[in-house]
Amino acid sequence: MAFQDSCLIFAPQYKFMKATIRQARVEDSLTILSLINELAVFEKEPESVKLTISDIEQFGFGEIPLFQCLVAEVENKVIGMALYYPRFSTWKGPTYHLEDLIVTEASKGKGFGTQLYAAFIEKAYESGVERIEWNVLDWNTPAIGFYEKSGATVLHDWSSVQMHRAEMEAFLKTQKK
């Protein structure tokens, strides 16, 4: 089954739920941004999102896209997304980084997140990458359990490191002395 095909999943309490998984289009930009904002609220950082619709359009659908995105549709409404981009491992070669996997609050628990996750893995596998990776918050134990059950390895001995623009600027100033 190709990733853009409709997927069926059995969730006992809801019978069969069907979502259409497809590659995002520029006209999905507002919905993508809304999903990012919803995820930020879930992750307790709603003020952290600085992206605009123009950023989504430029960086996702411009001349040189920096990310790709799969969306899940139910009854012609986007209810979830998996946003990812290519990376390169000096040990493994080409990889994908899954930046965000989100399903709207109203659509959670119906199997749509699993469908997006499976479509992303299928897309990555078919493209020939050697590894996929993503971050998960340490307090999100349901997600950690889901990922481990799916065969993923959660690396508890690694820490994520980030440097924002202001810190980059400050560091570079120290190097010019």
ZALOSE-920270 format. One line per field, with one value per residue: chain; x, y, z of N, C-alpha, C in turn. Coordinates in steps of 0.1 Angstrom, whole numbers. Layout:
% residues N
kette	A|...
n.X	X|...
n.Y	Y|...
n.Z	Z|...
ca.X	X|...
ca.Y	Y|...
ca.Z	Z|...
c.X	X|...
c.Y	Y|...
c.Z	Z|...
//
This chain:
% residues 177
kette	A|A|A|A|A|A|A|A|A|A|A|A|A|A|A|A|A|A|A|A|A|A|A|A|A|A|A|A|A|A|A|A|A|A|A|A|A|A|A|A|A|A|A|A|A|A|A|A|A|A|A|A|A|A|A|A|A|A|A|A|A|A|A|A|A|A|A|A|A|A|A|A|A|A|A|A|A|A|A|A|A|A|A|A|A|A|A|A|A|A|A|A|A|A|A|A|A|A|A|A|A|A|A|A|A|A|A|A|A|A|A|A|A|A|A|A|A|A|A|A|A|A|A|A|A|A|A|A|A|A|A|A|A|A|A|A|A|A|A|A|A|A|A|A|A|A|A|A|A|A|A|A|A|A|A|A|A|A|A|A|A|A|A|A|A|A|A|A|A|A|A|A|A|A|A|A|A
n.X	8|7|18|1|-24|-57|-60|-69|-78|-83|-101|-113|-134|-144|-150|-143|-121|-114|-89|-77|-45|-22|2|10|-3|2|-21|-28|-15|-25|-39|-19|-3|-22|-23|3|2|-17|-3|17|3|-4|21|27|38|26|33|56|56|65|62|47|19|30|56|53|44|66|88|80|68|80|105|128|120|121|110|89|55|30|-5|-35|-67|-102|-133|-129|-115|-86|-71|-49|-12|21|51|82|117|147|178|213|233|265|273|253|242|217|189|156|141|115|96|72|43|10|-24|-56|-71|-98|-98|-82|-74|-86|-72|-60|-35|-18|-21|-9|17|24|23|43|65|65|68|94|109|104|118|144|159|182|176|151|142|132|121|108|89|99|79|58|46|26|31|58|56|41|58|80|67|62|86|106|135|140|162|175|199|208|209|189|201|200|203|193|186|194|213|231|240|252|272|288|297|315|335|347|364
n.Y	-12|22|52|74|63|55|45|18|11|-9|-1|-11|2|20|8|4|29|53|71|94|95|117|136|168|200|233|247|237|250|268|251|233|250|256|230|228|248|237|214|227|238|214|205|223|248|271|297|296|291|307|307|316|316|323|315|287|283|292|277|251|247|262|273|258|234|229|211|182|170|149|145|137|131|132|129|150|168|180|163|157|155|146|159|162|159|156|143|137|111|106|81|63|73|86|99|104|130|131|157|166|149|149|147|161|171|164|142|123|90|74|60|74|87|65|56|78|76|51|56|75|60|41|57|67|42|34|54|48|56|51|53|65|92|109|132|128|140|135|132|123|96|78|80|73|46|36|41|24|-1|-3|-10|9|24|41|65|69|77|99|134|161|190|224|256|288|316|341|331|320|343|356|338|339|365|363|350|367|384
n.Z	0|-9|6|3|0|12|46|67|100|129|156|185|201|183|159|125|115|91|74|51|40|29|9|21|9|-4|2|26|46|66|83|90|105|126|137|147|166|183|192|206|228|240|247|266|260|246|239|225|198|169|142|110|87|63|66|68|42|26|36|35|10|-9|-32|-25|-6|29|46|47|47|58|58|75|66|73|62|43|59|74|100|113|113|100|102|87|79|59|71|79|88|101|107|97|73|50|67|82|101|123|130|141|151|151|161|160|191|193|176|187|199|181|163|143|146|147|121|107|117|108|80|77|84|64|42|47|47|21|7|12|34|62|88|111|132|162|187|220|247|281|300|286|288|276|248|247|255|234|212|219|219|192|182|181|195|225|234|263|274|260|254|242|225|221|205|204|182|195|213|196|183|205|212|189|190|211|199|182|194
ca.X	0|14|15|-10|-36|-64|-56|-79|-73|-94|-101|-125|-145|-149|-151|-132|-119|-107|-83|-69|-32|-16|12|4|-2|3|-34|-30|-6|-32|-42|-6|0|-31|-19|15|-2|-24|7|24|-5|-3|35|28|46|19|39|69|54|67|60|35|15|40|68|49|43|79|98|74|62|87|115|136|113|130|103|77|44|19|-17|-46|-80|-114|-145|-123|-110|-73|-72|-35|-1|34|60|95|127|159|190|223|241|278|274|243|239|205|179|146|137|101|96|59|32|-1|-38|-64|-77|-111|-97|-74|-79|-94|-63|-54|-21|-11|-21|1|30|27|25|56|75|64|75|109|114|104|128|157|167|187|171|142|144|124|121|96|90|100|67|47|47|18|38|70|52|36|70|87|59|63|99|116|143|140|175|174|212|212|201|188|208|195|208|184|192|200|224|241|246|260|284|296|304|327|346|353|373
ca.Y	0|34|61|83|56|54|34|13|5|-14|4|-18|11|29|0|8|43|55|84|94|100|123|146|181|209|247|252|231|257|273|239|229|260|253|218|231|255|227|206|235|238|201|204|233|259|278|310|293|291|320|305|322|309|326|306|274|283|293|266|238|246|272|268|247|231|224|199|175|168|140|149|127|137|125|136|161|178|176|162|154|156|142|168|156|165|148|146|128|105|102|66|55|78|94|96|114|134|134|169|166|140|154|146|171|166|157|130|113|77|67|53|82|89|53|56|88|71|40|62|81|49|35|67|66|30|33|63|42|61|41|55|76|96|120|134|127|145|124|130|117|81|70|81|65|32|33|40|12|-12|-4|-14|20|25|54|66|76|83|110|146|171|202|234|269|297|327|350|324|319|356|359|330|344|377|359|345|378|392
ca.Z	0|-9|18|0|-1|25|55|77|113|137|170|190|206|172|148|116|112|79|72|39|43|16|10|23|-2|1|8|40|55|78|91|95|116|137|144|154|178|192|198|216|240|247|253|277|255|236|235|218|183|162|127|104|75|52|69|63|27|21|40|32|-3|-17|-42|-19|7|40|52|40|56|55|65|76|63|75|56|37|69|79|115|118|104|104|96|88|70|57|79|75|99|97|109|89|60|50|78|83|114|124|139|148|148|159|157|168|203|190|168|194|204|171|154|132|149|143|106|103|121|98|67|78|84|51|33|50|43|6|2|14|45|71|102|114|146|167|202|228|261|291|307|277|289|266|236|249|255|220|203|222|215|178|178|182|207|231|239|276|277|251|257|231|227|212|206|196|175|204|219|185|182|217|211|178|195|219|190|174|203
c.X	9|9|3|-24|-44|-60|-68|-72|-85|-92|-114|-137|-151|-152|-140|-132|-110|-102|-76|-56|-26|-5|5|6|-2|-10|-37|-22|-13|-35|-30|-2|-9|-28|-7|12|-9|-14|15|17|-4|11|38|37|39|25|52|68|55|65|47|31|25|52|65|49|57|88|93|71|69|96|123|130|123|123|93|67|34|7|-27|-59|-91|-125|-140|-118|-97|-74|-59|-25|12|44|74|104|139|170|201|231|254|281|265|240|226|195|167|144|122|100|83|50|21|-14|-46|-69|-90|-110|-87|-81|-87|-85|-56|-40|-13|-10|-10|15|34|30|39|67|76|71|90|115|115|115|142|165|171|182|160|144|135|126|108|98|90|88|55|48|38|26|51|67|48|48|78|80|60|76|110|123|144|154|175|188|217|203|200|195|203|202|199|192|200|213|235|248|256|273|294|303|316|338|353|362|388
c.Y	12|43|70|76|57|43|30|8|1|-9|-1|-9|19|21|4|23|45|69|83|101|105|133|160|190|223|252|246|239|263|262|234|237|258|241|220|238|246|219|214|237|225|200|215|245|267|291|308|293|305|319|312|313|311|317|292|273|283|281|252|236|255|265|256|244|225|213|194|172|159|145|138|135|127|134|150|172|172|175|158|155|150|150|163|162|156|153|136|124|101|87|58|60|86|89|107|117|138|145|169|156|144|150|155|164|158|144|120|101|70|60|61|85|77|52|66|82|60|46|68|71|43|44|67|54|29|43|58|48|50|42|66|80|108|121|132|132|134|122|124|102|73|69|72|50|28|31|27|-1|-14|-8|-3|19|39|55|75|82|94|122|155|184|212|248|278|308|336|344|323|332|359|351|335|357|374|354|355|387|389
c.Z	0|1|15|-1|13|33|64|89|121|152|176|194|194|159|138|113|100|77|58|42|29|19|12|11|4|8|22|50|67|88|97|107|128|144|152|167|188|199|209|229|247|254|263|273|244|231|227|203|177|147|123|93|64|54|64|48|21|23|37|17|-13|-27|-37|-6|17|48|43|51|50|63|65|75|67|71|51|46|74|94|121|108|110|96|98|77|69|66|74|87|94|99|100|75|61|61|76|98|114|135|147|143|157|152|166|181|201|183|175|198|194|160|143|134|145|128|101|105|111|84|66|77|70|41|35|45|27|0|4|26|55|85|102|128|149|181|208|242|271|299|299|276|279|253|236|248|241|211|206|217|199|173|178|195|213|238|252|280|269|256|244|235|217|215|197|190|184|210|208|183|193|216|200|182|203|211|182|182|201
//
